[in-house]
Amino acid sequence: MKTLESKSDFYKLLVENSKEIICLQQEDGRILYVNPAFHETLGYPPSEVIGHIPNPWIHPDDAPWLEREFADAIEYWKNHKGTSTLRVRYRLRCRSQRYLWLHSQVTFMESPETGQLQFLTNSQDITFYMALEEELLSINRLSEDSSAMARIGGWQFDLETERLTWSPEVKRIHEVTPDYVPNLEEAIHFYAPEGRSIIEAQVAKSIQDGESWDLELPLITARGNRKWVRAQGEAEVQGGRVVRLYGAFQDITRAYKIKEQIRLNEQKFKAIFHAMFQFIGLLSPDGRLLEANDSALRFAGVELDQVLNRPFWEAFWWTESSKVQVKEYIRQAAQGQFVRDEISVHSTAGELLTLDFSIKPIFDDNGKVVMLIPEGRNITRQKRTEARLRLTQFSIDQASLPVIWAEHDGAITYINEYGCSILGRAAEELQGTPLWELYAEGTQEGYDSFWNDLKEQKVVNMQRSVTLKSGRVLEIEVTANYLSYGDQESSVTFFQDVTERIQAERHLVESEQRLRYALEGTGGGLWDWNLDSGSVYLSPIWKSMLGYQDTELENSYQSWYHQIHPEDKQKMLQTIQSVYDPSNNTFSLLHRLRTKTGEYRYILSKGIVIQRTHQGKPERIIGINSDLTNQIQTQEKLIETQQRFHHAFFNSGIGMAIVAPNGGWIDVNDATCRITGYSRTELLQLTFQDITHPDDVDKDVQGTMALLNGQIEMHTMEKRYIHKQGHTIWVNLNATVVRNKIGEPQFFVSHIEDITSLKTAQQSLERQNLRLISSAEHLTRKNKQLAEFSQIVSHNLRAPVSNISILLQYYKDAKTAEEKEELVDLLTQSSTALLDTLNELTEVIKVQQDKYIQKEALSFEHVFDKVKQMHAAQIAELKACIHQDFSAAPAIRYPSIYLESILMNLLNNALKYAEPTRKPVITVRTCWKNDNLLLEFSDNGRGINLDKHSGNIFKLYKTFHKHPDAKGLGLYMTKNQVEAMGGKIFVESKEFEGTKFIINFNQYQAPDAE
């Protein structure tokens, strides 16, 4: 930026570089000047608009009212002169024939050359924001026919029948069935907890006052889904009362985020737009005032030439301290800093005000500060309001009687509800009313005299007459207290109705009795002490707090004083002594009083001086006692519970932890650190998921979620942590959830017990038990096999041996050589059969006793191909189709002779017992099931009747089909070989359909198994 030669150069630069549309016009509307932004935004070059009236460009709908606004503003300016402004929003046609929305500030002023009216218009293009507003409005203008598309429904509530009716769309939004019949209570309960009280209060207010509503609130549907809805309601009034509520209901869930963004954009636009209307000036880098806007000059009450080109900090409105501040702020801003602070100034009336003050540096293209923009906002009212709120709160907290708070000029700014009830007037009606107007024959002169006395004496007691709105006159006693807060002065006035006392002593007694009843209506015990006469009144409630009937304790100072705990008597006397200071009218003290049973109760006593002598000495004090024993005991129990928990938590021998709902560690004790190996600082930076064994995370999280959802009371599991050093540790976890008053989960309390050694011992014991069970099962099987074998031996050897014995006897008795030769042949046949039987039994014994046969790595496919090769002729003869698939488990460590024998016997049976009417189909495959290796061998042969033969399938010499080669030995051998290696064989079969054998190689873990 080049150095500005004059102020006019600056103005020209500022106007021509402004993003706002600036236009200067005559009274008849003819344009005298437009800045470049006019052309850039509207498209009209200056040559086309200078000297022309822009009325034809204004939208036809906006022209009539805009003309009236301008006419009224011009008329006002002519009557009052000076400078006036007008703010309007309207549509203007640009050169492209498109209408733009403009927000304009029009300033009416007198031409310095001609003295005629001119007006300067500063405008901003707000078309975008108006389009957003129109988009939202269009949603609400959709017709009933398109309500489903717009997700809008209607409802009504008949107060006579208490019947609530929903349109189908409203039911759809609530996700209820079409036949659902709602009631008002259920309808309100659909709203989310944070919005329920709002809609409930609004409905109640509408029923009472007929007030309509338009709210956007969260809703929980019948299916538990959360939606945002727009609820609108109107009241139908007949005969002065509400008879029906009706309105619209819209699902705005999808539009809610858009609307929120629109709202934020609207706020941003307003902030930018209204930022122009603060107190703004222009300073040179050395602090000389170059320019100030009208708002700033009106605030200061000066003309521009009075302060122009003078050091800004020397202006008369600064206080002595703020002059130093402003000079320093200018120095900082000239160095390129943005400065902002609250600062004090003098108004034209000499009043001390507070400004929100800032100075912003303006840089040229080279980064040099060429000017400063000071800006101020008057926040005095805000500051006074904050002070007034604090003073009002003080009045509310201290007053136990009707109270009025007034400014130093007598204007009432606050009156409590009790005061309003006595005066029979609303607080809004009394606020701003001069205090003296409450008093009969009150005058401002009289109030000024009272105020002077109050400032000097700090406390003033007086009696006044008050005329009520009804016309009735009350006599009241007034205690006024002087208060000051900073530079603010005010009065706090307590008063009581003493009309009856003035009329008659009897009426006074009645009035005081009513006052006592009113105070005791708060639930406290009233006491009234007349220090002048020494009389003390203790109300029945006061006595009942200590367990006395009204007649059991006399109304006296001694009765009260003797009940005070010895340690509290001195404190009570000092508190009473404090109100002898005229500036102190109230006190509050927690002390102990003895009950009828001798126990002590904690009592909060609040008192106020309601009457003083002319010398300021307290003459009468009244107060209220409240029993806080239960609250204090509850608080002490809470502290004790917290201490016990702290002790139990940090000194526990087992791990304890407080865990956030998201899994983060909130706090841990030393035992938890010892178990996991992490320090407390390290754990607090992790979650429980971070150190949980990966295989246990899902189960742990599922239990945690069930606990959060209220499905279980306690989450218990054995789980594994990964120790900081990398090894696994077993723990027993018990977790419970702590919730707040509304049921929201706050944190978990977890008990963590290290059971690693126990788990290790348990696993070792389980392994030993498994071995013992396997051994027992092995022995059981062996015993059963031995019993079967004994029976077989007895049965199979008895016949051939007996036959040989008989033949030998015949041989001895034979007479001829032919007879003996025939008997020798018979003996040879019998001995051969006996030898075959012994060989077969020997093979069985070898299988059963060969426990430690050597295992080797075998390929199922290789062994089975070998077996098939041995049966190649039989397979070719039967044209058998064999399918084999060993891909799931291609190999096994097993004795070669056993595996070959097993496959040999199974294949031999499948071919031997093939169904003659169909081609044999044999399927062999391996698979895994529950970590067990299985071999499945199936065929489509003759099958076995399991209902008849299931108990004999694998027994020795048991056959189920008539076949010349059937001996009943193969399946028995196969079963023994499988079980000898820790496995088990199963059979599935249907007669005439086929048979399937399943071998589980890992069914048992025999002592010699690998």
Rosetta blueprint (number, residue, H / E / L):
1 M L
2 K L
3 T L
4 L L
5 E L
6 S L
7 K H
8 S H
9 D H
10 F H
11 Y H
12 K H
13 L H
14 L H
15 V H
16 E H
17 N L
18 S L
19 K L
20 E L
21 I E
22 I E
23 C E
24 L E
25 Q E
26 Q E
27 E L
28 D L
29 G L
30 R L
31 I E
32 L E
33 Y E
34 V E
35 N L
36 P H
37 A H
38 F H
39 H H
40 E H
41 T H
42 L H
43 G L
44 Y L
45 P L
46 P H
47 S H
48 E H
49 V H
50 I E
51 G L
52 H L
53 I L
54 P L
55 N H
56 P H
57 W H
58 I E
59 H L
60 P L
61 D L
62 D L
63 A H
64 P H
65 W H
66 L H
67 E H
68 R H
69 E H
70 F H
71 A H
72 D H
73 A H
74 I H
75 E H
76 Y H
77 W H
78 K H
79 N H
80 H H
81 K L
82 G L
83 T L
84 S E
85 T E
86 L E
87 R E
88 V E
89 R E
90 Y E
91 R E
92 L E
93 R E
94 C L
95 R L
96 S L
97 Q L
98 R L
99 Y E
100 L E
101 W E
102 L E
103 H E
104 S E
105 Q E
106 V E
107 T E
108 F E
109 M E
110 E E
111 S L
112 P L
113 E L
114 T L
115 G L
116 Q L
117 L E
118 Q E
119 F E
120 L E
121 T E
122 N E
123 S E
124 Q E
125 D E
126 I L
127 T H
128 F H
129 Y H
130 M H
131 A H
132 L H
133 E H
134 E H
135 E H
136 L H
137 L H
138 S H
139 I H
140 N H
141 R L
142 L L
143 S L
144 E H
145 D H
146 S H
147 S H
148 A H
149 M H
150 A H
151 R L
152 I E
153 G E
154 G E
155 W E
156 Q E
157 F E
158 D E
159 L L
160 E L
161 T L
162 E L
163 R E
164 L E
165 T E
166 W E
167 S L
168 P H
169 E H
170 V H
171 K H
172 R H
173 I H
174 H H
175 E L
176 V L
177 T L
178 P L
179 D L
180 Y L
181 V L
182 P L
183 N L
184 L H
185 E H
186 E H
187 A H
188 I H
189 H H
190 F L
191 Y E
192 A L
193 P H
194 E H
195 G H
196 R H
197 S H
198 I H
199 I H
200 E H
201 A H
202 Q H
203 V H
204 A H
205 K H
206 S H
207 I H
208 Q H
209 D H
210 G L
211 E L
212 S L
213 W E
214 D E
215 L E
216 E E
217 L E
218 P E
219 L E
220 I E
221 T L
222 A L
223 R L
224 G L
225 N L
226 R E
227 K E
228 W E
229 V E
230 R E
231 A E
232 Q E
233 G E
234 E E
235 A E
236 E E
237 V E
238 Q E
239 G L
240 G L
241 R E
242 V E
243 V E
244 R E
245 L E
246 Y E
247 G E
248 A E
249 F E
250 Q E
251 D E
252 I L
253 T H
254 R H
255 A H
256 Y H
257 K H
258 I H
259 K H
260 E H
261 Q H
262 I H
263 R H
264 L H
265 N H
266 E H
267 Q H
268 K H
269 F H
270 K H
271 A H
272 I H
273 F H
274 H H
275 A H
276 M H
277 F H
278 Q L
279 F E
280 I E
281 G E
282 L E
283 L E
284 S L
285 P L
286 D L
287 G L
288 R E
289 L E
290 L E
291 E E
292 A E
293 N L
294 D H
295 S H
296 A H
297 L H
298 R H
299 F H
300 A H
301 G L
302 V L
303 E L
304 L H
305 D H
306 Q H
307 V H
308 L L
309 N L
310 R L
311 P E
312 F H
313 W H
314 E H
315 A L
316 F L
317 W L
318 W E
319 T L
320 E H
321 S H
322 S H
323 K H
324 V H
325 Q H
326 V H
327 K H
328 E H
329 Y H
330 I H
331 R H
332 Q H
333 A H
334 A H
335 Q L
336 G L
337 Q L
338 F L
339 V E
340 R E
341 D E
342 E E
343 I E
344 S E
345 V E
346 H E
347 S L
348 T L
349 A L
350 G L
351 E L
352 L E
353 L E
354 T E
355 L E
356 D E
357 F E
358 S E
359 I E
360 K E
361 P E
362 I E
363 F E
364 D L
365 D L
366 N L
367 G L
368 K L
369 V E
370 V E
371 M E
372 L E
373 I E
374 P E
375 E E
376 G E
377 R E
378 N E
379 I L
380 T H
381 R H
382 Q H
383 K H
384 R H
385 T H
386 E H
387 A H
388 R H
389 L H
390 R H
391 L H
392 T H
393 Q H
394 F H
395 S H
396 I H
397 D H
398 Q H
399 A L
400 S L
401 L L
402 P L
403 V E
404 I E
405 W E
406 A E
407 E E
408 H L
409 D L
410 G L
411 A E
412 I E
413 T E
414 Y E
415 I E
416 N L
417 E H
418 Y H
419 G H
420 C H
421 S H
422 I H
423 L H
424 G L
425 R L
426 A L
427 A H
428 E H
429 E H
430 L H
431 Q L
432 G L
433 T L
434 P E
435 L H
436 W H
437 E H
438 L H
439 Y E
440 A L
441 E L
442 G L
443 T L
444 Q H
445 E H
446 G H
447 Y H
448 D H
449 S H
450 F H
451 W H
452 N H
453 D H
454 L H
455 K H
456 E H
457 Q H
458 K L
459 V E
460 V E
461 N E
462 M E
463 Q E
464 R E
465 S E
466 V E
467 T E
468 L L
469 K L
470 S L
471 G L
472 R L
473 V E
474 L E
475 E E
476 I E
477 E E
478 V E
479 T E
480 A E
481 N E
482 Y E
483 L E
484 S E
485 Y E
486 G L
487 D L
488 Q E
489 E E
490 S E
491 S E
492 V E
493 T E
494 F E
495 F E
496 Q E
497 D E
498 V L
499 T H
500 E H
501 R H
502 I H
503 Q H
504 A L
505 E H
506 R H
507 H H
508 L H
509 V H
510 E H
511 S H
512 E H
513 Q H
514 R H
515 L H
516 R H
517 Y H
518 A H
519 L H
520 E H
521 G L
522 T L
523 G L
524 G L
525 G E
526 L E
527 W E
528 D E
529 W E
530 N E
531 L L
532 D L
533 S L
534 G L
535 S L
536 V E
537 Y E
538 L E
539 S L
540 P H
541 I H
542 W H
543 K H
544 S H
545 M L
546 L L
547 G L
548 Y L
549 Q L
550 D H
551 T H
552 E H
553 L L
554 E L
555 N L
556 S L
557 Y H
558 Q H
559 S H
560 W H
561 Y H
562 H L
563 Q L
564 I E
565 H L
566 P H
567 E H
568 D H
569 K H
570 Q H
571 K H
572 M H
573 L H
574 Q H
575 T H
576 I H
577 Q H
578 S H
579 V L
580 Y L
581 D L
582 P L
583 S L
584 N L
585 N L
586 T E
587 F E
588 S E
589 L E
590 L E
591 H E
592 R E
593 L E
594 R E
595 T L
596 K L
597 T L
598 G L
599 E L
600 Y E
601 R E
602 Y E
603 I E
604 L E
605 S E
606 K E
607 G E
608 I E
609 V E
610 I E
611 Q E
612 R E
613 T L
614 H L
615 Q L
616 G L
617 K L
618 P E
619 E E
620 R E
621 I E
622 I E
623 G E
624 I E
625 N E
626 S E
627 D E
628 L L
629 T H
630 N H
631 Q H
632 I H
633 Q H
634 T H
635 Q H
636 E H
637 K H
638 L H
639 I H
640 E H
641 T H
642 Q H
643 Q H
644 R H
645 F H
646 H H
647 H H
648 A H
649 F H
650 F H
651 N H
652 S L
653 G L
654 I L
655 G E
656 M E
657 A E
658 I E
659 V E
660 A L
661 P L
662 N L
663 G L
664 G E
665 W E
666 I E
667 D E
668 V E
669 N L
670 D H
671 A H
672 T H
673 C H
674 R H
675 I H
676 T H
677 G L
678 Y L
679 S L
680 R H
681 T H
682 E H
683 L H
684 L L
685 Q L
686 L L
687 T E
688 F H
689 Q H
690 D H
691 I H
692 T E
693 H L
694 P H
695 D H
696 D H
697 V H
698 D H
699 K H
700 D H
701 V H
702 Q H
703 G H
704 T H
705 M H
706 A H
707 L H
708 L H
709 N L
710 G L
711 Q L
712 I L
713 E L
714 M L
715 H E
716 T E
717 M E
718 E E
719 K E
720 R E
721 Y E
722 I E
723 H L
724 K L
725 Q L
726 G L
727 H L
728 T E
729 I E
730 W E
731 V E
732 N E
733 L E
734 N E
735 A E
736 T E
737 V E
738 V E
739 R E
740 N L
741 K L
742 I L
743 G L
744 E L
745 P E
746 Q E
747 F E
748 F E
749 V E
750 S E
751 H E
752 I E
753 E E
754 D E
755 I L
756 T H
757 S H
758 L H
759 K H
760 T H
761 A H
762 Q H
763 Q H
764 S H
765 L H
766 E H
767 R H
768 Q H
769 N H
770 L H
771 R H
772 L H
773 I H
774 S H
775 S H
776 A H
777 E H
778 H H
779 L H
780 T H
781 R H
782 K H
783 N H
784 K H
785 Q H
786 L H
787 A H
788 E H
789 F H
790 S H
791 Q H
792 I H
793 V H
794 S H
795 H H
796 N H
797 L H
798 R H
799 A H
800 P H
801 V H
802 S H
803 N H
804 I H
805 S H
806 I H
807 L H
808 L H
809 Q H
810 Y H
811 Y H
812 K H
813 D H
814 A L
815 K L
816 T L
817 A H
818 E H
819 E H
820 K H
821 E H
822 E H
823 L H
824 V H
825 D H
826 L H
827 L H
828 T H
829 Q H
830 S H
831 S H
832 T H
833 A H
834 L H
835 L H
836 D H
837 T H
838 L H
839 N H
840 E H
841 L H
842 T H
843 E H
844 V H
845 I H
846 K H
847 V H
848 Q H
849 Q H
850 D L
851 K L
852 Y L
853 I L
854 Q L
855 K L
856 E E
857 A E
858 L E
859 S E
860 F H
861 E H
862 H H
863 V H
864 F H
865 D H
866 K H
867 V H
868 K H
869 Q H
870 M H
871 H L
872 A H
873 A H
874 Q H
875 I H
876 A H
877 E H
878 L H
879 K L
880 A L
881 C E
882 I E
883 H E
884 Q E
885 D E
886 F L
887 S L
888 A L
889 A L
890 P L
891 A E
892 I E
893 R E
894 Y E
895 P L
896 S H
897 I H
898 Y H
899 L H
900 E H
901 S H
902 I H
903 L H
904 M H
905 N H
906 L H
907 L H
908 N H
909 N H
910 A H
911 L H
912 K H
913 Y L
914 A L
915 E L
916 P L
917 T L
918 R L
919 K L
920 P L
921 V E
922 I E
923 T E
924 V E
925 R E
926 T E
927 C E
928 W E
929 K E
930 N L
931 D L
932 N E
933 L E
934 L E
935 L E
936 E E
937 F E
938 S E
939 D E
940 N L
941 G L
942 R L
943 G L
944 I L
945 N L
946 L H
947 D H
948 K H
949 H H
950 S H
951 G H
952 N H
953 I L
954 F L
955 K L
956 L L
957 Y L
958 K L
959 T L
960 F L
961 H L
962 K L
963 H L
964 P L
965 D L
966 A L
967 K L
968 G L
969 L L
970 G H
971 L H
972 Y H
973 M H
974 T H
975 K H
976 N H
977 Q H
978 V H
979 E H
980 A H
981 M L
982 G L
983 G L
984 K E
985 I E
986 F E
987 V E
988 E E
989 S E
990 K E
991 E L
992 F L
993 E L
994 G E
995 T E
996 K E
997 F E
998 I E
999 I E
1000 N E
1001 F L
1002 N L
1003 Q L
1004 Y L
1005 Q L
1006 A L
1007 P L
1008 D L
1009 A L
1010 E L
